[in-house]
Amino acid sequence: MNWDTPWLNARLRERGLSEEECRQWIDLQCRETFARNYLRDRQGAPWRVRDYQRASAESRALRKVHCDGRDVGKTSEIEIITAWAMVMCPDSEMLLATQTENHLFPLMNRLARRFQATPEFAPSLVEMRRSPSWFLRFSNGFVLWGRIAGPRGINFQGMHVDWQIVDEAQEMTEAGWGELYQALNGGGRRWVYGVPNGLRNSFYRMTQLPDAEQYNWPSALNPEFDRAKDEELARLYGGRDTPGYIHRVLGKHGAPMHAVFNLDDYLACVRADLDFQDVTLRGEERFDAPEGIPRGRYYLGCDLGYARDPSEFVVYRCEAPYLVNVLRLHLEGVDYARQQAIIEALDRAYGFQAVGIDTGNSGRAVAHQILAASERWIGRLHAFEFGGAIAVGELADGSPARRRVKEFMTELLQRRMSEGTICFPPMADRESQYAAHTYGISAQGHVVYEKGNDHLIDADRCAVLCHHLDTLEGEAAAPSLGVAVGFW
């Protein structure tokens, strides 16, 4: 949109504005000029809008939808628009909405720093609260809210705003959208930003709406995206024809995918009153196993990483019929020898009934080392080959009923969440992983889980399966897996 035109200057002069006042008015209306005049990039230079961002930044649409790849500047645009609205939309209210806290906090924290650190903005900020939700009030009557959806969109109930900006929209639940629709005043704006995940949900349908401005920014538009970055992403996602690459790099919906977990079921299992420890350990940092552990039946699930991926250890206590998460240990850059030592230290503290380890990466080697160290692990340590099969009972003819390991352990998790017999503490990392986890169906009819950040989920899978094997939960008896799992 070109604001600097002789026609516009003439109309403003007719209204009695001076030449300087005309220039100031036009500078404020043009968001690109506004960003250049009032915002600074990470190097401290005046903010420059990229060519491909210009049309979207200057949009005045009531409905706008971004279906983009990662790292293309969506957050930067939201920052520019929010700052601009604070100046140019007095006596109005804006809501920045996400499904999970992991997405909301970085965005709102960035905006709060921007308003506090910019000399032209700081005097106008008269009130700011971070709890129970983000609330910023300015001297001209502009109000900025930041909220996550909460269970079934409850946090949007009772809101009435003039502008909604939804980030990471692909993860918003249908119930969350239902409440969000009702929170927008008549004539208000709804701008939606998301990265496709293959789900045919409300975000997908919004990208098909003819009455909404539609944008697609693939990652390659970023000037810093080069061939080396493209090659790296292709390797990480398993090729350029995989869902991960199509979604996160190309910003396309690709083949239909399905949500693995019902996020509302997950949220219903979150309890704020749990006695829970969340520990992070990096590199050579000292680890002290918990002390004074209450007596009980405990289970450990492990997803091992080292160089590129983190490791996740989760401990559950059985309080029949519930499994209660009491510890999460997040490891970064911790070598496998130390991980083995940590597992042994945790066992001395908790006296596990069973321990489950994902054999990906070096999980099988760690499991063998632990078994070789002491006979007391025999029958308690299970190394799960996620691509293998497991006997879960007998068929009518007496032959073993076999299930794919990852599908079966996922089903155990799904069942517990739907029944409400698993208890999670509030944890942003876990919530975002459960919200984003998807699967497709292969040409052979098999479930294929999308690669991504699912390390906590895999640790949970291992914990619930080793509990199942220890208690058998009404199933026919199955032999201890040890470190051997069959293959299809």
C-alpha positions as CSV (number, residue, x, y, z in Angstrom):
1,M,0.0,0.0,0.0
2,N,1.5,3.3,-1.1
3,W,0.7,6.0,1.5
4,D,3.0,8.7,0.2
5,T,1.0,10.1,-2.7
6,P,0.2,13.6,-3.8
7,W,-3.5,12.8,-3.6
8,L,-3.3,11.8,0.0
9,N,-1.2,14.9,0.9
10,A,-3.8,17.1,-0.8
11,R,-6.7,15.5,1.1
12,L,-4.9,16.0,4.4
13,R,-4.0,19.6,3.6
14,E,-7.7,20.2,2.9
15,R,-8.4,19.1,6.5
16,G,-6.1,21.8,7.8
17,L,-2.9,19.7,8.5
18,S,0.5,21.4,8.0
19,E,3.1,19.8,5.7
20,E,4.9,18.4,8.8
21,E,1.7,17.0,10.3
22,C,0.9,15.4,6.9
23,R,4.3,13.7,6.8
24,Q,4.0,12.5,10.4
25,W,0.5,11.1,9.8
26,I,1.6,9.2,6.7
27,D,4.7,7.9,8.5
28,L,2.5,6.5,11.2
29,Q,0.0,4.9,8.8
30,C,2.7,3.1,6.8
31,R,3.8,0.2,9.0
32,E,7.0,-0.3,7.1
33,T,8.0,3.3,7.9
34,F,6.7,2.9,11.5
35,A,9.0,-0.1,12.0
36,R,12.0,1.7,10.5
37,N,11.4,4.7,12.7
38,Y,10.7,3.1,16.0
39,L,11.9,-0.5,16.0
40,R,15.4,-2.0,16.0
41,D,16.7,-5.4,14.9
42,R,19.0,-7.6,16.9
43,Q,22.0,-5.7,15.7
44,G,20.5,-2.4,16.8
45,A,19.8,-1.2,13.2
46,P,16.5,0.3,12.1
47,W,14.1,-2.5,11.2
48,R,13.8,-3.3,7.5
49,V,10.8,-5.2,6.2
50,R,11.7,-7.8,3.7
51,D,10.2,-7.5,0.2
52,Y,8.0,-10.6,0.6
53,Q,6.7,-9.3,3.9
54,R,5.6,-5.9,2.7
55,A,2.1,-6.7,1.4
56,S,1.2,-8.6,4.5
57,A,2.6,-6.0,6.9
58,E,0.5,-3.3,5.2
59,S,-2.7,-5.3,5.1
60,R,-5.9,-3.8,6.3
61,A,-7.9,-7.0,5.9
62,L,-10.5,-8.1,8.5
63,R,-9.4,-11.8,7.9
64,K,-5.9,-12.8,7.1
65,V,-4.3,-16.3,7.1
66,H,-0.7,-17.2,7.0
67,C,0.2,-20.8,6.0
68,D,4.0,-20.7,6.2
69,G,7.2,-22.6,6.7
70,R,9.4,-22.0,9.7
71,D,11.8,-19.1,10.2
72,V,10.2,-16.6,7.7
73,G,9.4,-13.7,10.0
74,K,5.9,-14.4,11.3
75,T,6.8,-13.4,14.8
76,S,8.5,-10.2,13.6
77,E,5.3,-9.2,11.7
78,I,3.2,-9.8,14.8
79,E,5.6,-7.6,16.8
80,I,5.4,-4.8,14.3
81,I,1.6,-5.0,14.1
82,T,1.1,-5.1,17.8
83,A,3.4,-2.1,18.4
84,W,1.7,-0.2,15.6
85,A,-1.8,-1.0,17.0
86,M,-0.7,0.2,20.4
87,V,-0.1,3.6,18.8
88,M,-2.8,3.8,16.2
89,C,-5.7,2.0,17.8
90,P,-6.5,3.8,21.0
91,D,-9.3,2.7,23.2
92,S,-9.4,-0.8,21.7
93,E,-8.3,-4.3,22.8
94,M,-6.2,-6.9,21.1
95,L,-5.7,-10.6,22.0
96,L,-2.6,-12.7,21.2
97,A,-3.8,-16.3,21.4
98,T,-1.9,-19.6,21.3
99,Q,-2.8,-23.1,22.3
100,T,0.2,-23.7,24.5
101,E,2.3,-21.7,26.9
102,N,5.5,-22.7,25.1
103,H,4.3,-20.6,22.2
104,L,2.8,-17.7,24.1
105,F,5.5,-16.9,26.6
106,P,8.4,-16.2,24.1
107,L,6.1,-14.0,22.0
108,M,4.7,-12.0,25.0
109,N,8.0,-11.7,26.7
110,R,9.5,-10.3,23.5
111,L,6.7,-7.8,23.2
112,A,7.0,-6.8,26.9
113,R,10.7,-6.1,26.4
114,R,10.0,-4.1,23.3
115,F,7.5,-1.9,25.0
116,Q,9.7,-1.4,28.0
117,A,13.0,-0.8,26.1
118,T,11.7,1.5,23.4
119,P,11.9,5.2,24.6
120,E,8.9,6.2,22.5
121,F,6.7,3.4,23.9
122,A,7.8,3.0,27.6
123,P,6.1,6.1,29.0
124,S,2.7,4.9,27.6
125,L,2.8,1.5,29.4
126,V,1.0,2.1,32.6
127,E,0.2,-1.5,33.7
128,M,1.6,-4.9,33.0
129,R,0.7,-8.3,34.5
130,R,2.0,-11.7,33.6
131,S,-0.3,-13.8,35.9
132,P,-2.8,-15.4,35.6
133,S,-2.5,-14.2,32.0
134,W,-0.6,-11.5,30.2
135,F,-2.2,-8.0,30.4
136,L,-0.7,-4.8,29.2
137,R,-2.6,-1.4,29.5
138,F,-1.4,1.8,27.8
139,S,-2.2,5.5,28.6
140,N,-4.2,5.9,25.3
141,G,-6.7,3.2,26.4
142,F,-5.2,0.4,24.2
143,V,-5.2,-3.0,26.0
144,L,-3.1,-6.1,25.0
145,W,-4.1,-9.5,26.2
146,G,-2.0,-12.7,25.9
147,R,-3.7,-16.0,26.6
148,I,-3.4,-19.7,26.0
149,A,-6.6,-21.5,25.1
150,G,-6.7,-23.7,28.3
151,P,-8.9,-26.8,28.5
152,R,-11.6,-26.6,25.8
153,G,-10.8,-22.9,25.2
154,I,-12.0,-21.8,28.7
155,N,-9.5,-18.9,28.8
156,F,-11.2,-17.2,25.9
157,Q,-14.6,-17.2,27.5
158,G,-15.9,-13.8,28.5
159,M,-13.4,-11.9,26.3
160,H,-14.6,-9.2,23.8
161,V,-11.7,-7.8,21.7
162,D,-11.4,-5.8,18.5
163,W,-8.4,-7.7,17.1
164,Q,-7.3,-11.3,17.4
165,I,-3.9,-12.5,16.4
166,V,-3.6,-16.3,16.6
167,D,0.0,-17.8,16.5
168,E,0.8,-21.5,15.9
169,A,-2.8,-21.8,14.8
170,Q,-2.4,-25.3,13.5
171,E,-2.3,-26.6,17.1
172,M,-5.5,-24.8,18.3
173,T,-8.2,-27.3,19.3
174,E,-11.6,-27.2,17.8
175,A,-13.1,-26.3,21.2
176,G,-10.5,-23.5,21.5
177,W,-11.6,-22.1,18.1
178,G,-15.2,-22.3,19.1
179,E,-14.6,-20.0,22.1
180,L,-12.2,-17.7,20.1
181,Y,-14.8,-17.0,17.5
182,Q,-17.2,-15.7,20.1
183,A,-14.5,-13.4,21.7
184,L,-14.2,-11.1,18.6
185,N,-16.3,-7.9,18.5
186,G,-18.4,-7.2,15.4
187,G,-16.3,-5.7,12.7
188,G,-13.1,-6.9,14.4
189,R,-10.0,-8.4,12.8
190,R,-8.8,-12.0,13.1
191,W,-5.3,-12.6,11.8
192,V,-4.1,-16.2,11.9
193,Y,-0.5,-17.5,11.6
194,G,0.4,-21.2,11.4
195,V,2.7,-23.8,10.0
196,P,0.7,-26.7,8.5
197,N,0.9,-30.1,10.2
198,G,-1.3,-32.1,7.8
199,L,-4.4,-32.0,10.1
200,R,-7.7,-31.2,8.3
201,N,-8.8,-28.9,11.2
202,S,-10.0,-25.4,11.5
203,F,-6.7,-23.9,10.5
204,Y,-6.7,-26.0,7.4
205,R,-10.2,-24.8,6.6
206,M,-9.2,-21.2,7.2
207,T,-6.5,-21.5,4.5
208,Q,-9.2,-22.3,2.0
209,L,-11.5,-19.4,2.8
210,P,-12.0,-17.1,-0.3
211,D,-12.9,-14.1,1.8
212,A,-9.6,-14.1,3.8
213,E,-6.3,-12.8,2.5
214,Q,-4.1,-15.8,2.1
215,Y,-0.3,-15.9,2.4
216,N,2.2,-18.7,1.9
217,W,5.8,-18.0,2.8
218,P,8.1,-21.0,2.4
219,S,11.3,-21.1,4.4
220,A,13.4,-20.4,1.3
221,L,12.2,-16.8,1.2
222,N,14.4,-16.0,4.2
223,P,17.6,-14.5,2.8
224,E,19.6,-16.6,5.3
225,F,18.1,-19.8,3.9
226,D,20.8,-21.3,1.7
227,R,21.5,-24.6,0.0
228,A,23.4,-26.0,3.0
229,K,20.4,-25.3,5.3
230,D,18.0,-26.9,2.8
231,E,20.2,-30.0,2.6
232,E,20.4,-30.2,6.4
233,L,16.6,-30.0,6.8
234,A,16.0,-32.5,4.0
235,R,18.3,-35.0,5.9
236,L,16.7,-34.3,9.3
237,Y,13.1,-34.8,7.9
238,G,14.1,-37.8,5.9
239,G,13.8,-36.2,2.4
240,R,12.0,-33.4,0.6
241,D,8.9,-35.5,0.0
242,T,8.3,-36.2,3.7
243,P,5.6,-34.6,5.8
244,G,8.1,-32.8,8.0
245,Y,9.8,-31.1,5.1
246,I,6.5,-30.3,3.2
247,H,5.0,-28.8,6.3
248,R,7.8,-26.9,8.0
249,V,9.9,-25.9,5.0
250,L,7.5,-25.5,2.2
251,G,4.6,-24.4,4.3
252,K,2.2,-26.7,2.5
253,H,-0.5,-29.0,3.9
254,G,0.6,-32.1,2.0
255,A,-1.1,-35.4,2.5
256,P,-3.7,-35.6,5.3
257,M,-2.4,-36.4,8.8
258,H,-4.1,-37.2,12.0
259,A,-3.7,-36.1,15.6
260,V,-2.2,-38.9,17.8
261,F,-3.7,-37.5,21.0
262,N,-6.8,-35.7,22.0
263,L,-5.4,-32.5,23.5
264,D,-8.5,-31.9,25.6
265,D,-8.1,-35.4,27.1
266,Y,-4.5,-34.5,27.9
267,L,-5.4,-31.2,29.6
268,A,-8.0,-33.0,31.7
269,C,-5.3,-35.2,33.1
270,V,-3.1,-32.2,34.2
271,R,-3.1,-31.6,37.9
272,A,-1.4,-28.5,39.5
273,D,-1.3,-30.1,43.0
274,L,1.1,-33.0,42.2
275,D,4.3,-33.4,44.2
276,F,6.6,-33.2,41.2
277,Q,10.2,-32.5,40.4
278,D,11.4,-31.0,37.1
279,V,15.2,-31.3,36.8
280,T,17.5,-30.2,33.9
281,L,21.0,-31.4,33.7
282,R,23.6,-30.2,31.2
283,G,27.0,-31.6,30.3
284,E,29.1,-32.4,33.4
285,E,26.7,-30.8,35.9
286,R,26.4,-32.8,39.1
287,F,23.4,-35.0,39.6
288,D,22.0,-35.8,43.0
289,A,19.3,-38.4,43.1
290,P,16.2,-37.5,45.1
291,E,16.1,-38.4,48.7
292,G,13.3,-39.3,51.1
293,I,11.2,-41.0,48.4
294,P,7.8,-42.2,49.7
295,R,7.3,-46.0,49.5
296,G,5.5,-47.1,46.4
297,R,5.6,-48.8,43.0
298,Y,7.7,-46.7,40.6
299,Y,8.4,-47.0,36.9
300,L,11.0,-45.3,34.8
301,G,10.7,-44.4,31.1
302,C,13.8,-43.3,29.1
303,D,14.3,-41.7,25.7
304,L,18.1,-41.5,25.2
305,G,19.8,-38.8,23.1
306,Y,23.2,-37.1,23.3
307,A,24.8,-35.0,20.6
308,R,21.8,-33.5,18.8
309,D,18.7,-34.6,20.7
310,P,18.1,-34.3,24.5
311,S,17.4,-37.3,26.7
312,E,14.2,-37.5,28.7
313,F,13.7,-39.6,31.9
314,V,10.2,-39.8,33.5
315,V,9.3,-41.5,36.7
316,Y,5.7,-42.6,37.5
317,R,4.3,-43.8,40.8
318,C,1.4,-46.3,40.6
319,E,-1.5,-45.2,42.7
320,A,-4.1,-47.6,41.3
321,P,-5.9,-47.0,39.1
322,Y,-3.7,-44.0,38.4
323,L,-0.2,-43.5,37.1
324,V,1.2,-40.3,38.5
325,N,4.2,-38.5,37.0
326,V,6.5,-37.5,39.9
327,L,9.8,-36.7,38.2
328,R,11.0,-35.4,34.8
329,L,14.8,-35.4,34.2
330,H,15.9,-33.5,31.1
331,L,19.4,-34.1,29.9
332,E,21.4,-32.1,27.4
333,G,24.9,-33.1,26.2
334,V,25.2,-35.9,28.8
335,D,27.1,-38.8,27.4
336,Y,25.8,-42.4,27.5
337,A,28.1,-43.6,30.3
338,R,26.7,-40.9,32.6
339,Q,23.2,-41.6,31.5
340,Q,23.7,-45.2,32.6
341,A,25.1,-44.0,35.9
342,I,22.1,-41.7,36.4
343,I,19.6,-44.6,35.7
344,E,21.4,-46.7,38.3
345,A,21.3,-43.8,40.8
346,L,17.6,-43.3,40.2
347,D,17.0,-47.0,40.7
348,R,18.8,-46.9,44.1
349,A,16.5,-44.0,45.1
350,Y,13.2,-45.3,43.8
351,G,13.6,-49.1,43.6
352,F,11.8,-49.3,40.3
353,Q,9.4,-52.1,39.5
354,A,10.4,-51.8,35.9
355,V,12.4,-49.6,33.6
356,G,11.7,-49.0,29.9
357,I,14.3,-47.7,27.4
358,D,13.8,-46.7,23.8
359,T,16.5,-48.6,21.8
360,G,16.9,-45.8,19.3
361,N,20.2,-43.9,19.3
362,S,22.4,-46.0,21.7
363,G,19.6,-47.2,23.9
364,R,20.2,-50.8,23.2
365,A,23.9,-50.5,24.1
366,V,23.1,-48.7,27.3
367,A,20.6,-51.4,28.2
368,H,23.2,-54.1,27.6
369,Q,25.7,-52.3,29.8
370,I,23.2,-52.0,32.6
371,L,22.2,-55.7,32.4
372,A,25.9,-56.7,32.3
373,A,26.6,-54.7,35.5
374,S,24.2,-56.6,37.7
375,E,21.8,-59.5,37.6
376,R,19.3,-57.6,39.6
377,W,18.2,-55.9,36.4
378,I,17.1,-59.1,34.8
379,G,13.3,-59.1,34.3
380,R,13.0,-55.4,35.3
381,L,14.8,-53.7,32.4
382,H,13.0,-53.6,29.1
383,A,14.6,-52.3,25.9
384,F,11.8,-51.4,23.5
385,E,12.4,-51.5,19.7
386,F,9.8,-49.1,18.6
387,G,9.7,-50.6,15.1
388,G,9.3,-54.2,16.4
389,A,6.4,-56.3,17.6
390,I,5.2,-57.5,20.9
391,A,3.0,-60.4,22.0
392,V,0.0,-59.1,23.9
393,G,-2.0,-62.3,24.4
394,E,-3.3,-65.2,22.4
395,L,-5.6,-65.6,19.4
396,A,-8.4,-68.1,19.4
397,D,-6.2,-70.7,17.8
398,G,-3.6,-70.4,20.5
399,S,-1.1,-68.4,18.4
400,P,0.4,-65.2,19.9
401,A,-1.5,-62.0,19.2
402,R,1.2,-59.5,18.2
403,R,1.1,-55.8,18.0
404,R,3.5,-53.1,16.7
405,V,5.3,-51.8,19.8
406,K,5.0,-48.1,19.1
407,E,1.3,-48.4,18.2
408,F,0.5,-50.5,21.3
409,M,2.4,-48.2,23.8
410,T,0.7,-45.2,22.2
411,E,-2.7,-46.9,22.6
412,L,-1.9,-47.5,26.3
413,L,-1.3,-43.7,26.7
414,Q,-4.4,-42.8,24.7
415,R,-6.5,-45.2,26.8
416,R,-5.2,-43.8,30.1
417,M,-5.9,-40.2,29.0
418,S,-9.4,-40.9,27.9
419,E,-10.1,-42.7,31.2
420,G,-8.4,-40.0,33.2
421,T,-6.1,-42.6,34.9
422,I,-2.8,-40.8,34.2
423,C,-1.8,-37.7,36.1
424,F,0.5,-35.1,34.5
425,P,1.9,-32.0,36.2
426,P,1.6,-28.6,34.3
427,M,4.5,-28.8,31.9
428,A,4.7,-26.6,28.8
429,D,7.2,-28.8,27.0
430,R,5.0,-31.9,27.3
431,E,1.8,-30.1,26.3
432,S,3.4,-28.7,23.2
433,Q,4.7,-32.1,22.2
434,Y,1.3,-33.8,22.7
435,A,-0.4,-31.0,20.8
436,A,1.8,-31.3,17.8
437,H,2.2,-35.1,17.5
438,T,0.7,-36.5,14.3
439,Y,0.6,-39.6,12.2
440,G,-0.2,-40.7,8.7
441,I,-1.1,-44.0,7.0
442,S,1.4,-45.7,4.7
443,A,0.5,-47.3,1.4
444,Q,0.5,-50.7,3.3
445,G,-2.0,-49.4,5.8
446,H,0.5,-49.0,8.7
447,V,0.6,-46.1,11.1
448,V,3.6,-43.8,10.5
449,Y,4.3,-41.3,13.2
450,E,5.8,-38.0,12.0
451,K,9.3,-37.3,13.1
452,G,9.7,-34.3,15.4
453,N,10.1,-33.2,18.9
454,D,8.5,-36.1,20.8
455,H,11.2,-37.1,23.3
456,L,8.9,-36.7,26.3
457,I,6.2,-38.7,24.6
458,D,8.6,-41.5,23.9
459,A,9.7,-41.6,27.5
460,D,6.0,-41.7,28.6
461,R,5.4,-44.5,26.1
462,C,8.2,-46.5,27.7
463,A,7.0,-45.9,31.2
464,V,3.4,-47.0,30.5
465,L,4.4,-50.0,28.6
466,C,6.8,-51.3,31.2
467,H,4.0,-50.7,33.8
468,H,1.7,-52.7,31.6
469,L,4.1,-55.6,31.3
470,D,4.7,-55.5,35.1
471,T,1.1,-55.6,36.0
472,L,-0.3,-57.1,32.8
473,E,-3.5,-55.0,33.4
474,G,-5.8,-57.9,32.7
475,E,-4.0,-59.0,29.6
476,A,-2.8,-62.5,29.0
477,A,0.7,-63.1,30.4
478,A,3.6,-62.0,28.2
479,P,7.2,-62.9,28.8
480,S,9.7,-60.3,29.9
481,L,11.2,-58.5,27.0
482,G,14.6,-58.2,28.4
483,V,16.4,-56.6,25.4
484,A,14.8,-58.7,22.8
485,V,11.8,-57.7,20.8
486,G,10.5,-59.4,17.7
487,F,10.3,-57.8,14.3
488,W,7.6,-58.0,11.6
